Amino acid sequence: MNYEKFLEGRVALITGAGSSGFGREMAKSFASKGADIVINDINLEGLRETQEIILNEFNVEVLIVKADISNSIEVKEMADQVFKKFDNVFLLVNNAGIDSGLYTSLKTKEEIYDKVMAVNAKGAWNVTKFFFRRMKRQKQFKPIVGKIINIASCAGTDNGFNPFFGVYSASKATLIAFTKLWALELGSSNITVNAISPGVLLTPIYNNDPKLIKMLLKTRGVKLPIDRIGEAKDVADVALFLASPAADYITGQNVILDGGMTISINKL
């Protein structure tokens, strides 16, 4: 896939882009294809780092918006800022998420449950709710006028449910369900909606430490058919494909990106 600058003239909004994880890598990938970028997080310092990295590498515009996506008032204010500066959001990536700690769902404290579901499920719902109407009117991009990508998790899939991440698993299963629902609701408006479900990848959640990840996999008796730990760039590459014209006829799908982890359970 080349499509040299297929996102030129289009704006990509990525939530949770204030750290060295998936959000930052996706922002860089979209910028490499000409997209102007909106990055969101509650970590303003991290957003500025992401902005600086992108501006040093690419000739695009970058808007940073500090907002808590679980708060609908702040999301509305973010939408107002975005459309004051740009005339479109072609690509919306619901990437922001938090973990629930190593607790089974029924042993999780109520405040943790509320926070995890508020960010991982309600947050994506909030952002999509405040942007989809404007996306529907972007006729200049036909045949597809907008794309939504949800960053879910293998922990939310049938083979990946993990009682040690109970509420997190439930929140990501909810996001996968929203992916399918929104694909049905928005398909007639020429908006595609897909999800990516990463496995255990090198990210700040695991301190970017492959030894920690290997130890975690070993304690769960899990082996990877592809014998390497994935990286944030792997997610960015799949997101770039879904953002491209090559994926214009794909919607309602959940791409499992785990090196074969979830199919290997009890088999290797």
C-alpha positions in Angstrom: 0.0 0.0 0.0 1.4 3.4 -1.0 -1.3 6.0 -1.7 1.4 8.5 -1.1 -0.6 11.3 0.6 -4.1 9.8 0.8 -4.9 11.7 4.0 -4.0 15.1 2.6 -6.7 17.7 3.3 -8.2 15.4 5.9 -8.0 15.8 9.7 -7.4 12.9 12.0 -8.5 13.1 15.7 -6.8 10.7 18.1 -7.7 10.5 21.7 -5.2 9.3 24.3 -2.2 10.5 22.4 -0.3 12.0 25.2 2.1 9.1 25.8 4.5 6.9 23.9 1.9 4.3 23.1 -0.6 3.6 20.3 -2.0 7.2 20.1 1.4 8.8 19.4 2.4 6.2 16.8 -1.0 6.5 15.0 -0.7 10.3 14.9 2.7 10.0 13.4 1.5 7.5 10.8 -1.5 9.6 9.8 0.7 12.7 9.5 3.1 10.8 7.3 0.2 10.5 4.8 -0.6 14.2 4.9 -3.3 14.4 7.6 -3.6 17.4 9.9 -3.7 16.1 13.4 -5.8 16.7 16.5 -4.4 15.0 19.6 -6.3 14.7 22.8 -5.4 13.6 26.4 -5.6 14.7 30.0 -1.8 14.8 30.0 -0.9 18.2 28.6 2.8 17.7 28.8 2.6 14.5 26.9 0.5 16.1 24.3 3.1 18.8 23.8 5.7 16.1 23.4 3.6 14.3 20.7 3.0 17.6 19.0 6.7 18.4 18.9 7.6 15.0 17.5 5.1 15.3 14.7 6.0 18.9 13.8 9.7 18.0 13.7 9.0 15.2 11.1 6.0 16.3 9.1 4.7 19.4 7.4 1.2 19.3 8.9 -0.9 21.2 11.4 -1.3 19.8 14.9 -3.9 20.9 17.4 -3.6 19.8 21.0 -6.8 19.6 23.1 -6.7 18.7 26.8 -10.0 17.1 27.7 -11.4 14.3 29.8 -13.4 12.3 27.3 -15.6 10.8 30.1 -17.0 14.4 30.6 -19.5 15.3 27.9 -19.1 19.0 28.6 -15.3 18.8 27.9 -15.9 16.7 24.8 -18.3 19.3 23.5 -15.7 22.0 24.1 -13.2 19.9 22.3 -15.5 19.6 19.3 -16.0 23.4 19.3 -12.2 23.9 19.3 -11.6 21.4 16.5 -14.2 22.8 14.2 -13.1 26.4 14.9 -9.7 25.5 13.5 -10.5 22.7 10.9 -13.4 22.2 8.5 -13.5 18.4 8.8 -12.7 15.3 10.9 -12.3 12.5 8.4 -10.7 10.1 10.8 -11.8 9.6 14.4 -9.7 7.2 16.6 -11.1 6.3 20.0 -7.8 5.2 21.5 -7.9 6.6 25.1 -8.2 3.9 27.7 -7.2 3.0 31.2 -6.8 -0.4 33.0 -8.6 -1.7 36.0 -5.8 -3.3 37.9 -5.4 -7.0 38.6 -8.9 -7.6 40.0 -11.7 -9.9 39.1 -14.8 -8.1 38.1 -16.7 -8.8 41.3 -13.8 -7.8 43.5 -13.3 -4.5 41.8 -14.2 -1.4 43.8 -17.1 0.6 42.6 -15.0 3.8 42.0 -12.6 1.8 39.8 -15.5 0.2 37.9 -17.1 3.7 37.3 -13.8 5.2 36.2 -12.8 2.4 33.8 -16.2 2.2 32.1 -16.5 6.0 32.0 -13.2 6.3 30.0 -13.1 3.1 28.0 -16.8 2.8 27.0 -18.6 6.1 27.7 -15.6 8.1 26.6 -15.6 6.6 23.1 -19.4 7.0 23.0 -19.1 10.7 24.1 -16.5 11.5 21.4 -18.3 9.7 18.6 -21.6 11.3 19.6 -20.2 14.8 19.3 -18.4 14.3 16.0 -20.5 11.9 13.9 -23.1 14.4 12.7 -20.4 16.7 11.3 -18.7 13.8 9.7 -21.9 12.8 7.9 -22.0 16.1 6.1 -18.4 15.8 4.6 -19.6 15.0 1.1 -16.4 16.2 -0.4 -14.8 12.9 0.7 -17.3 10.6 -1.0 -17.6 7.7 -1.4 -16.5 7.4 2.2 -17.1 10.6 4.2 -15.5 9.5 7.4 -13.9 6.7 9.3 -14.0 5.7 13.0 -11.4 3.3 14.5 -11.9 2.0 18.0 -8.9 0.7 19.9 -10.3 -2.2 21.9 -8.4 -5.2 23.2 -8.1 -8.9 23.0 -9.2 -8.9 26.6 -12.7 -8.0 25.3 -12.9 -10.9 22.8 -14.3 -14.4 23.3 -10.9 -16.0 23.5 -9.3 -13.3 25.4 -11.7 -12.6 28.4 -9.4 -12.4 31.4 -10.8 -12.5 35.0 -7.6 -10.8 36.2 -8.6 -7.8 34.2 -12.3 -8.2 34.8 -13.8 -4.7 34.4 -11.2 -3.8 31.7 -12.3 -6.9 29.7 -15.9 -5.8 30.1 -15.2 -2.3 29.0 -13.4 -3.4 25.9 -16.1 -5.9 25.0 -18.5 -3.0 25.2 -16.3 -1.0 22.8 -16.3 -3.9 20.4 -20.1 -4.1 20.6 -20.3 -0.3 20.0 -18.1 -0.8 16.9 -20.7 -3.2 15.4 -23.6 -1.0 16.4 -22.1 2.2 15.0 -21.2 0.4 11.8 -24.9 -0.5 11.4 -26.1 3.0 12.4 -23.6 5.0 10.3 -23.2 2.8 7.2 -25.9 4.5 5.3 -24.1 7.8 5.9 -21.0 6.4 4.3 -19.0 6.3 7.5 -17.1 3.1 8.3 -16.5 1.9 11.8 -13.9 -0.8 12.8 -12.0 -1.8 15.8 -8.4 -3.0 16.5 -7.9 -5.4 19.4 -4.2 -5.5 20.4 -2.8 -8.3 22.5 0.0 -7.8 25.0 2.2 -5.2 23.3 5.1 -3.0 24.3 3.4 0.0 25.7 3.7 2.3 28.8 1.1 0.1 30.5 3.8 -2.7 30.6 6.6 -0.2 31.2 7.7 -0.9 27.6 9.4 -3.9 29.2 9.5 -7.2 27.1 10.7 -9.2 30.2 7.7 -8.1 32.1 5.4 -9.1 29.3 7.1 -12.5 28.8 6.8 -13.2 32.6 3.1 -12.3 32.4 2.5 -14.6 29.5 4.4 -17.4 31.2 2.4 -17.1 34.4 -0.8 -17.4 32.3 0.6 -20.4 30.4 0.3 -18.5 27.1 2.7 -18.8 24.1 2.9 -16.7 21.1 2.9 -18.5 17.7 4.8 -15.4 16.3 7.6 -15.4 18.8 8.1 -11.7 19.4 6.4 -9.0 21.4 4.4 -6.6 19.3 4.9 -2.9 19.4 2.8 0.3 19.1 3.8 0.6 15.4 2.0 -2.7 14.7 -1.2 -1.0 15.8 -0.4 2.1 13.8 0.2 0.1 10.7 -3.2 -1.6 10.9 -4.9 1.7 11.7 -3.2 3.2 8.6 -4.6 0.4 6.5 -8.1 1.0 7.9 -7.8 4.7 7.2 -6.8 4.0 3.6 -8.9 3.7 0.5 -8.0 0.0 0.5 -10.3 -0.5 3.5 -13.3 1.6 2.2 -15.5 -1.6 2.0 -14.6 -2.8 5.4 -16.9 -2.0 8.3 -18.1 -3.5 11.6 -15.0 -5.6 11.9 -12.6 -6.2 14.9 -9.1 -6.8 13.8 -7.3 -9.0 16.3 -3.6 -8.0 16.5 -2.0 -10.4 19.0 0.7 -12.5 17.2 -1.7 -15.4 17.4 -2.0 -15.3 21.2 -5.7 -15.8 21.5 -5.8 -18.8 19.1 -2.9 -20.4 20.9 -4.5 -20.8 24.3 -4.6 -24.5 25.3 -3.0 -25.4 22.0 0.7 -24.7 22.4 
